[in-house]
Amino acid sequence: MDGTDYIGTNYLMTFNASTTLPQILPNLENADFSLFFDAASMWGTDYNTSLAQDNKIRSSLGIGIDVFTPIGPLSFTLTEAISHDSKDVTETFRFNLGTTF
């Protein structure tokens, strides 16, 4: 990030592992529970050599629930950053109404 401008990179590495948890509240047929782990790193900007060329891996662990209601699907996600930089903007809770692609 350069001031308030977000800078892209030339290289990107991502890893995601996720699973559904079918035995949590088995009688609740309109809800899906999930557990996930995400890790990523970006490096190689051509923008400005004075910017930090940090290729540190950032990672997080989270749980989520998707509930299918008459008004549409509801999604709740709770995450915890495992490795992050002090300048990173992290998000712990997210709520979505409707479908996402």
C-alpha positions, 0 to 999 in steps of 0.5 A: 500500500502506498498512502491510500493506494493499493498496489498489485504484485507480480506473484501470488501464492494461496492455499485454502483447506476447508471442510463441512461439519455435518454432525453439528445439529444434524436435525437442522437441515437448512444450515451448513457449518464449515471450518477453514484455513487460508494462507497467502503471500504476494511479492514482486511489485514493479511500482516503487522500489521504496515500498517494502517487498514483504513476502511474509505468509499471512494465514487465518483460521475460521468457522462459518455457518450458512443458513437458508431462510425464506428471505434468502441465504444468510452467512456468518463467518468468524475468523482469527488471524494466525500470522499477519503484519502490523499494517494488515487490515484484518476482519474477524466477523463477516455477515452476508445476506444473499448469494455470492459468487 
